């Protein structure tokens, strides 16, 4: 049985979610504020965490940031009544894997949960990118991704990536030298198969560029105007 931590302060929302997820055979623990949520996270293992953004004590974004400092792999789903681009991007920036705007349909809610849990349990794919690749490594130019340890280096220097940045780079490495549209990246990285009306892809490509493309003479992520992005050597 999958264990889920729900951090939400609205009683009717808690009751609705806990009842529905329990009927779907999930084990649900509830925290009514951010501080309690962090305490439960520190003391128990969870397969997925659901966070409201507006919480007493500690906000959902602050809690997400703390969780990500200790665990980069547990899926995090944000629930928010703040459906603006800025709030959504902020949540993703702090390390959330997905978001759902209130009010929501329960069938979509459970679909998002199933997708996040499925992604979290997918085994790494062995990809042979160069003659020197072996095991669960993805290698391109001077980038090496160890997909077992979830570590990335460029030119021998370790690069710290958030979960979403890692997934984005993984997508580029697996599909190197191919132009990827924003919809391609939304589907592969966020499992979203429709236009969400935000610039979240551009925001995260920019984050990734700042970390792996800080040498202006050896840039690997390129914009193809009107089409998307491509990982290639010039």
Protein Blocks (a to p, Z undefined) as FASTA:
>chain_A
ZZdddddfbfklmmmmmmmmmmnopacdddfbfklmmmmmmmpccfbdcddfbdghiafk
lmmmmmmmmomkbccddddfblcfklmmmmmmnopabdcdddddfklmmmmmmmmmmmmm
pccddddfbfkbgcjbdcehjbccdfklopaceehiacdddfklmmmmmmmmmmgoiacd
fklmmmmmnopabdehiaklmmmmmmmmmmmmmpfklcfbdcdehklpcdddZZ
